[in-house]
Amino acid sequence: MKRFETSVVNVLGVLCLLIGTAGRPAAAEPAPAPPDLTHGGKRDKSHDWLLGPTGARGWVFFRHEDLTAEARQILVTAVDAGSPADGILRTNDVILGVNGKLFTDDARKSFARAITAAEERDGVLRLIRWREGKTENVQLKLAVLGAYSDTAPYDCPKSKKIFEQGCQFIAKKGLDKELTEDNAIANDLNALALLASGNKEYRPMLGGYARKVASSLHPDVGMGCWFYAYGNLFLTEYVLATGDHSIMPEVKRITMEAAKAQTMNGMWGHNPALPNGHSEGYGGMNQVGLPMTISLVLARQAGVKDPAIDQAINRSVRLLRWFVNKGAIPYGDHQPGGNVHDDNGKTSCAAVLFDLLGDREATSFFARMATAAYNEREHGHCGNLWNMLWALPGAARGGPLATGAYLEEQSWYYDLARNWRGGFVYQEIEFPAEENKNYTDWDLTGSYLLSYGLPLKSLYVMGKKPCAVPPLNLKEVKDVIAAGRDFYPVDGKDGYDQRKTDELLAGLSSWSPALRYRSAQALGRRQGDLVPALLKMLAGSDRDARYGACEALGCLGPRADAVGPQLRALLNDPDPWLESLACNAIARLSPAVRKAGVNDLLVLAVRKNPADPRGMANRAVAAALFDPNPDLGQPGILRHSLEGVDRRLLYPAMESLLQNDDGLARYGLVPYVRQLADRDLAALLPAILKAVEKMAPSDEMFGDGIRLAGLDLLSRLHIREGMPLCVSVIEMDRWNEGERLLSCLKCLLRYGVHAREVLPQLREAYRRTPDWMVKNYQKTFDKAIADIEASKDSPTLVSLKDFIAKASASGDASNNTKKGKP
């Protein structure tokens, strides 16, 4: 049975994730106004929401920038038969208010909070209903569950009831007999919830499900890393909770296969890594790598011992730990997410992982980030379901006061997602950008119950192992919650712009990277001479304050020109994150001051820092100088010309960046390859050739850029070594094969009759093409082979060695550049 093979995410969508438009003002458009549904106003075509345990669904006016903040009405779109709303509400009714008062703020949140209040008291939900021109007060009767405690879900009768009802809902519905890409992960999580309950009545069902999962996770029946992650997570927790070792042989096999599926940089993609260690798609994803790593840690706890497992865990941890104190864990092997506390649950999941590993610093940081993210949970790439799964387990590493404070802010959302039967549904927010609704029908009951069942501490992901850090006290929790304020506009205005300058300056010293980032952005929009205060912070010993001050100076742009020397001095700091922030800041200064930093940036591009083994600061240099990532809001410092750049510094810097782990960092050099004069090429061709031969181990989505640019250069120069590379780079078993094939064949054809030397290899590459691709590319291969065989062009070939020898003798090494833009 094929368990999963996810569709490749739309390229443009991923590009938006990676290179975005931060710092670039969007074209001003009038914000849409909510329609008055009682006076002929019409809903748009977007989705509706479940209206909690009422049994009704409703459409609520939504805008991306402030969600449903402007909504004052709810249009009923469906009512379940037999539910509390049945007979009271019907399709096309409009809910205008609750408890005798019209909505005066966010209708969705007000409705949800009214549910919470009704369940706390007598179960009566009082609504103002509009129907066919008539307005009247009506009542629904809900079950009485009690109130959320100050430490919910701990010591909370309501949470306990919700957990027990949810488990009964899952047990009655059962776990699907056949596991498919549409239900496997949801089933795994539902099974985990039943396992967490400790109810022996569920044991036969769970034992049967464990064997079903074990048999489905096998390369012969279709292997997807997503399902290895969550399937093995269930299996390992099952063995540890029940002591049932009958499936241990399968757990060992699955765990070893999971470790083998890891890419060379410590990540996992949609499917297992290719034999060369690369992701089979556009790059690895932390969203799958985090639970996969947890499953390996738990497998080791269950008794699976092998050096390959230790190595896989260590590689993953090495990559993920970079983000501690810097920002949220991003989509892939990218820089930290500065503007958010969590990116669809990944930061919260990291709190769980590092707690299991006993890493106090990382656990403390990620737990605080998870708690502060209470107002950021509705958005998420491919949907927000991972947020709802990992949010509270992550916050729980900060203790009961942290979870209680989190739920005080966010319990309305949880109550709105709970249906009248005790299950939980997916609440769509992005329309229509949630992967074609791939997840909107998932049963998320288990995802939510792992949060409500935290007090049981029956599973390792739920805190069975004593936490690595002490719980946050009340003062610390208040500080964490304050860090999450004003994520969305307040009364239509950016909340940070409403803060006093002293508050923003204080925010630069926060433990929270998101608070630092947002404070810096707001200061950049503020008038006045802020430089002296920022310089004082920069010269201090407080790490976070130095980070925040550096970010703020960058946001000031040319207004911070006077501190150019101090920013350049930071490029020698032992802290690679401060070096990275300094790169970003320098790139935002005025042209003359930016240019003054070129030599220092080039030196940093080469420097090896033991605290930065993967060259993250070098990537920041690439962004500042060559602009592979336009988030800085203006072109890279050298974007238009290499003229006048000291070649003694440029060559080593470009060689270093051509070997950086990040495909995006290498991609930034693409426009410059054809700009280089022969003397430049004499120095750089060996490094370019290496970059063509071996793709960057991260960001494979951009990895082909420099490789194809290098092939284009080699073929135009008719360098002999380029011919076999034209064939080897085709790689038909990897993502984006069509564009790569056409580019490689185009380069090969430039060699004319000489290309016949590699026709046997080209035919072999075609023979290795997967069967399902053959019909798509057969004509392309056939035409290329025919064109080569018929070619009469016979350009003079030159070896790489001979070209370098000749080119080395030409030009001026200090300033040898072709004129014009790249």
Summary of the structure (lengths in Angstrom):
residues: 822
radius of gyration: 28.9
end to end distance: 51.2
largest distance: 91.4
contacts: 2923
relative contact order: 0.07
helix: 55%
strand: 7%
